[in-house]
Amino acid sequence: MRPPALSAWCGCGTPNTRRPELNASKPGNLRPPALEIEGLQVGYSNGAGAVTALEIEHMSVPPGTLLAVTGPSGSGKSTFLYAIGGLLRPRRGRVLWDTRDILGETETARDRWRRHTVGFAFQDFHLLPELTPLQNVLLPASFERFTAARAVRERARALLDQLSVPQARASTASLSRGEQQRVAIARALLFDPPVILADEPTASLDAKAGAVVIDILMQLSSRDGRTVIAISHDQELLKQFARIVALDHGRMSDEERRAAS
Amino acid sequence: MNPFLVVRATIARHRWTYLLFTLLVAVATAIGVAITTQEAALRIGSARAADKFDLMVAAPGSETDVVLAAIYLRPGTVPLLDPAMVGKVLAEPRAKISAPLGFGDNIGGSPIVGTVPAFADYLSGGLSEGRVFAAEGEAVAGAAAGVAMGETFRPDHGRNPFLEAGTGRVQHPQTLTVVGRMKPTGTPWDNSVIVPIEFVWRVHGLPTGHAEGESRIGPPFDAARVPGVPAIVIKPETINAAYGLRNLYRTPLSMAFFPAEALVRIYEVLGDIRELMGWLALATQGLVVIAMLAGVMAILTLHRRQFAVLRALGAPRLYIFLCVWTQIAVIAVAGALAGLLLGAGAAVLVSHMITRATGIVLPAQIGPDEWLLVGGMIAFGLLVATVPAFVSYRRSVIQSLTAQ
C-alpha cells in the first residue's frame, strides 16, 4: 500500500519541508466518543496534608472537538490530561467517554482502551533514539503481539510517509526535532485512535517545525473528525483551537469558545 | 507481547555499562567454573596416573611422599625399604608383578627409573615401538622423553638437568641404549626413561640382586643381594591377595598401602580447598549480582519516565515488568555462558601448564557440576531480576511522568 502523493508545503520540494497530509485508515469511520466529566477531584498527599490537584464539577466535550487547555505551571493541566487518559485514580468523580466510565475500569481494560482509543503525544517526544523511526512507530504494536501484523506495519510506513519522515534513516536520533515529533505523532496514530491527547506538542520545537505540528493536529480534527485535546502555551497553537479552557489551581478559571480559524 | 524493542534500545544506550555488568557476571561465573573443572581434572588425572600402581610397599613414613615420588616421579627424599623386606617382597608368590623402583639419575631432565621389564610393559600397556629392555644397558623411553630410539647415552647422576659439565654435573660411565618406546600414558612416566633396576643399582655401586658376574636382569632376585629401594609396586594376583598383602607388609619395617587411600586423603584436602574456594566464588557471584542489580536499578530510575510513557501509550504493567526482567536476564544469561567458556578456557590453560610441569594429563572438561553452576547463576540472576522488574511494575505512572 503506497501513501498518497504529498502536496508541496513551502514549494521547496524537499521531503522535510513538504506539508504532511494525513489520511485516516478508515476515512469517515472515526467516531470519537463524547467526553463527560462529572464531579472529578484528583488529589495527592504532600506530607503536610491532602492537596487537590484538579477539581472539575462538570465538563462536556463533544466528539471531534479541538480543545486546548492552558494555564500557569502547576495549574493541573497535565493532571487533567492524564485523568481523561485514564492514567490515574481520582478521589471522586467520573470521566465518561460516551457512557464508559474509564476511571472505574480495571487497569487491563484501561490499558487496552488507551492503546486503541487514545493517542498520546508529548513535549519531549519520548522516542527510543536507538531504534529506527519505523520501529518507534510500531512500538505500541509490541504491547499486544510479538510481531506486528503486516497491515499494522504497512500503516506505520504509510503514516511516516504521510508525515514526511525520512524512513531511510537508521536511527531516530539523527532526525531533526520536528521530524522526531512527527514520528511521535505517527506512533500515537498507529492504531488509528479517535482521540488525540497532546502535552505541549510544540513547546520544544522551533516556529517552523511547530507550525507543521499545528497543521497536523488541525488535520487530525478537521479532516479526520478526531477529538484533539492539547495542553499548550503556544499562542500560534491556541489561535487554531475552537475551544480553550484555562485552568488555575486545579479549577477551570476561564473558557473561550470560537469558530476554528 | 514483545519487550525486545525496548530492551534492545536500552541495552544499546547503556552498552558499555551493560557490557561491564556482563563481564562481571562472566568473571564471577568463570572463577567458579574454573575451580570445579580444575579440581575434577586434578582428581581424574591424578587417579588415572595412579591406576597401574595397585599396591605400594615402602619404608615406614609418609604415604603421600611415596606416592609423589614413585607415581608422580616428584624429586624428594623417601627412606629406603629395608633390604631384607625388599628381598621378601620381590619374591612374593601372590604378586603377578613385584616391581622395585629405583630413582636418582636423569638424562636431559627425564628421570631415569629402574624397575623390572614386566612392569615397564604393564605400565605402557604394550610399547608403541621397539621392545622392552632385556639387558642392563638397555632402556625404554617414555612417550615424551627426549631420547630417540637407538640413541646411546650416559645418564647424569641426580635429578637436576641444569648442571653443566664442570659445575657439579656427574655422568655415570655406563651407557644406556634406547630399545623401545612406551605408548603415551598421560602420566609423568611419559617423560621418564625406564631401565633395568640392576643398572640403577650397579651405577650407584650397590649389589644388583644377582650373583657376582651374573648379567641377566629381572626376577628372580637373590634376597641376600638386593639393596634397599624407595618403593616396590605390587600387582597382586587377586583382589583378596591385594588386601592380604597389604596386611602382610604392614610391619615395623615396612608400610603397605593402596595409592588410592593416599589419594583420597589428598582429595580430602583438595576438596576442602575446593569447598572454600567454591564459597568464595559463590560470595563473589552474589556480590556481582548485587552490584549489577544496584547498577541496573540506577539505570531504571533514569528510565522511569520512559516506562511511564509506554504505559500512557497503552503498555500493560506486565510489558514493563518484562522489559526490565529481560534486560537483566540478557546480562545474566550472556554473562553466565561467557563465564562458562572463560572458565573452561582458564581450566584448559591451567591443565596444560600443569601437564607441562608434571606430565600428568588433566582432562579439563565441562561436566554436570559446571552446568549446574552456570544454571544456578542464570536461575539466581533471573530470580533477582524480578526485584527491579517488580519495582518498575509497581511504579506510579503519574509520579514518573511528572518527575523532573
Interface residues (C-beta under 8 A of the other chain):
Chain A: S78 T79 Y82 G85 L87 L88 E107 T108 D111 R112 R114 R115 H116 V118 F120 F122 H126 L128 P129 E130 L131 Q135 L138 L139 P140 S142 F143 E144 R145 F146 T147 R187 A188
Chain B: M1 N2 P3 F4 L5 V6 R8 A9 A12 R13 R305 Q306 V309 L310 R311 A312 L313 G314 A315 P316 R317 Y319 V397 I398 L401 T402
